[in-house]
Amino acid sequence: MAPSNPLAAPRETRRFVRRILRAYADAELTMMVHLGHVTGLWSTLTDGPGTSRQIARRSHQDERYVREWLHAVAAARIVAYDARSRRFSLAPARARALSGPSIYNMAPGSLMIHLGAKNLDTVAAAFATGEGVPYSAYLPEFPRIMEEMNRRRMDALLVSGYVPLLPGLSEALARGIRVADFGTGSGRVVHRLAQAFPRSRFLGIDRAAAPLARARAEAKSLGLRNVRFVRSDASGLRRFGPFDLITMFDAIHDLGRPEATVRGVVRALRPGGWFLAQEPRASSVLLDNIGRTGARFLYGVSVTYCLPVSRSDGPGGLGTCWGEQRAKALLRRSGLTGLRVHEAPGNALALVFTARRPFSPRRSR
Ligand SMILES: C[S@@+](CC[C@H](N)C(=O)[O-])C[C@H]1O[C@@H](n2cnc3c(N)ncnc32)[C@H](O)[C@@H]1O
């Protein structure tokens, strides 16, 4: 029998191999985005074109490493290369998406992928046991990454974009109300609202100590006197409530006991109180998500972080892409009324759910 030709794979297989190779190449590009972010090389390129020597000198880094990185991002067609002058340049429209204060700066998102990759062995072991991976496995990076990813957007849009989603809330905050942010992490929502509305009082609650330490330190450095951060679960809300507004940013899908916890959160609202939650943008129907870039990114975050962490604190398991339909059903079951779904301001990967606690249980729908 003639030996089979190893190159004679069906065309379909060869095409698929190229598809996987493109994925690997993009994964390497993600690492280059990460390196450009943490070394400051994207900012250096934003300051203007240069040879590898000039860019290394301007960024105070080793020329050989800088040159290889520049070659990698040039090969990926992220930066332009002029062979005559040997200069590398980053177009201004791209610079805004990779550095600086714009809400379009995507570079911090690479940190999340880096963190997931760091914990892959632990997550792979959890596939065998079904157990969760504790939040502590993702320290110290996780709170810093969430903060870096969200800070610019929250600073720019929390007051002007999110607050107006609830009619009358802005005026009430200005007059002075009681607000809690549940699953507050490093407290950016609390800090920003407390700065904008000094007559209102804010409580940030989280079960994890590490992000709360960051939240308290920042509140102190901002000189905020109307905020308090408490380490607790939903039971802590009852101790300090009732509240006129409770927010939950990217928290529900990470919960170990989502039904019981959200019910506890709603019970801590005064009758007629406002509720606002942000959750990842996805459909609860897998077929709707297939092929969508945002969903592909979110499922990856789910497998490497959200799902394992939620299972370390109870049955959990909603997953990052549990989706709009299931979110609406859970929030209605929790006793909220007047539920509305909004595009998240400045964030194509999230939805915002607003609702109220009914004045009387009978008016709930
Ligand atoms: C994805 S982070 C979001 C943090 C913050 N809201 C933000 O948007 O940056 C989810 C947060 O929920 C907290 N969390 C999860 N389960 C909790 C529970 N049962 N009680 C209180 N906090 C919880 C986690 O510790 C974590 O800080």
Ligand as a Chemical Component Dictionary entry (heavy atoms), coordinates in Angstrom:
data_LIG
# 
_chem_comp.id                   LIG 
_chem_comp.type                 NON-POLYMER 
_chem_comp.pdbx_formal_charge   0 
_chem_comp.three_letter_code    LIG 
# 
loop_
_chem_comp_atom.comp_id 
_chem_comp_atom.atom_id 
_chem_comp_atom.alt_atom_id 
_chem_comp_atom.type_symbol 
_chem_comp_atom.charge 
_chem_comp_atom.model_Cartn_x 
_chem_comp_atom.model_Cartn_y 
_chem_comp_atom.model_Cartn_z 
_chem_comp_atom.pdbx_ordinal 
LIG C1  C1  C 0  -17.207 41.491 38.414 1  
LIG S1  S1  S 1  -16.990 42.233 39.954 2  
LIG C2  C2  C 0  -17.737 43.832 39.698 3  
LIG C3  C3  C 0  -17.192 44.870 40.643 4  
LIG C4  C4  C 0  -17.723 46.284 40.415 5  
LIG N1  N1  N 0  -19.159 46.368 40.584 6  
LIG C5  C5  C 0  -17.327 46.784 39.033 7  
LIG O1  O1  O 0  -18.177 46.922 38.156 8  
LIG O2  O2  O -1 -16.121 47.016 38.834 9  
LIG C6  C6  C 0  -18.225 41.430 40.971 10 
LIG C7  C7  C 0  -18.093 41.768 42.439 11 
LIG O3  O3  O 0  -19.159 41.144 43.161 12 
LIG C8  C8  C 0  -18.652 40.698 44.408 13 
LIG N2  N2  N 0  -19.525 39.631 44.942 14 
LIG C9  C9  C 0  -19.743 38.411 44.403 15 
LIG N3  N3  N 0  -20.602 37.716 45.181 16 
LIG C10 C10 C 0  -20.943 38.513 46.211 17 
LIG C11 C11 C 0  -21.809 38.364 47.341 18 
LIG N4  N4  N 0  -22.507 37.236 47.551 19 
LIG N5  N5  N 0  -21.935 39.398 48.197 20 
LIG C12 C12 C 0  -21.242 40.544 47.992 21 
LIG N6  N6  N 0  -20.406 40.745 46.950 22 
LIG C13 C13 C 0  -20.263 39.741 46.061 23 
LIG C14 C14 C 0  -17.244 40.225 44.082 24 
LIG O4  O4  O 0  -16.417 40.163 45.230 25 
LIG C15 C15 C 0  -16.785 41.280 43.069 26 
LIG O5  O5  O 0  -16.134 42.364 43.675 27 
# 
loop_
_chem_comp_bond.comp_id 
_chem_comp_bond.atom_id_1 
_chem_comp_bond.atom_id_2 
_chem_comp_bond.value_order 
_chem_comp_bond.pdbx_ordinal 
LIG C1  S1  SING 1  
LIG S1  C2  SING 2  
LIG S1  C6  SING 3  
LIG C2  C3  SING 4  
LIG C3  C4  SING 5  
LIG C4  N1  SING 6  
LIG C4  C5  SING 7  
LIG C5  O1  DOUB 8  
LIG C5  O2  SING 9  
LIG C6  C7  SING 10 
LIG C7  O3  SING 11 
LIG C7  C15 SING 12 
LIG O3  C8  SING 13 
LIG C8  N2  SING 14 
LIG C8  C14 SING 15 
LIG N2  C9  SING 16 
LIG N2  C13 SING 17 
LIG C9  N3  DOUB 18 
LIG N3  C10 SING 19 
LIG C10 C11 SING 20 
LIG C10 C13 DOUB 21 
LIG C11 N4  SING 22 
LIG C11 N5  DOUB 23 
LIG N5  C12 SING 24 
LIG C12 N6  DOUB 25 
LIG N6  C13 SING 26 
LIG C14 O4  SING 27 
LIG C14 C15 SING 28 
LIG C15 O5  SING 29 
# 
